[in-house]
Amino acid sequence: MANLALVYGMRLLPAEEVAGVGEAPIELKNGNTARVTMHLLEGSREQIEAQLRQSIDAFFDFFPEI
């Protein structure tokens, strides 16, 4: 299997300040573009960490061959 690249971003903001979350563009070396879906997790630090761990586990469940 080829080397992989996991693309992600994180930023903490006050929950009441977030109006919406969209997609982020990715530029590929072959000139094409791709998009990555951004996700929003809200709660206390502990709640966000738990949700993030669950999301990462679920993401890799989609790719059992990795």
C-alpha positions in Angstrom: 0.0 0.0 0.0 1.2 3.5 -0.8 2.0 6.1 1.8 -1.1 7.9 2.8 -1.8 11.5 3.9 -4.5 12.3 6.5 -5.7 15.9 5.9 -7.4 17.6 8.9 -7.7 20.9 10.7 -8.6 22.0 14.1 -9.5 25.3 15.7 -11.2 26.1 19.0 -13.8 28.9 19.0 -16.5 29.9 21.3 -19.5 27.7 20.4 -21.9 30.6 20.2 -19.6 32.3 17.6 -19.8 29.5 15.0 -22.5 30.2 12.4 -21.6 27.4 9.9 -19.0 25.0 8.7 -18.2 24.3 5.0 -15.7 22.2 3.0 -12.0 22.9 2.7 -10.3 22.7 -0.7 -7.3 20.5 -1.3 -4.9 21.1 -4.3 -3.5 17.9 -5.7 -0.1 17.6 -7.5 -1.8 16.5 -10.7 -3.7 19.8 -10.9 -7.0 18.4 -9.7 -8.7 19.6 -6.6 -10.5 17.7 -3.8 -12.6 18.7 -0.9 -12.5 17.6 2.7 -15.6 17.8 4.9 -15.1 19.9 8.0 -16.8 18.7 11.2 -18.0 20.6 14.3 -17.7 19.2 17.8 -19.1 21.2 20.8 -18.9 20.7 24.5 -16.3 20.8 27.3 -12.7 19.9 26.6 -13.4 16.3 27.8 -16.5 16.0 25.7 -14.7 17.3 22.6 -11.8 14.9 23.1 -14.1 11.9 23.6 -16.1 12.9 20.4 -12.9 13.3 18.5 -11.5 9.9 19.5 -14.8 8.3 18.5 -14.8 10.1 15.1 -11.2 9.0 14.4 -12.0 5.4 15.3 -15.2 5.5 13.1 -13.2 7.0 10.2 -10.6 4.2 10.2 -13.4 1.6 10.5 -14.3 2.7 6.9 -10.9 1.5 5.8 -10.2 -1.8 7.5 -7.5 -2.7 4.9 -5.2 0.1 6.3 
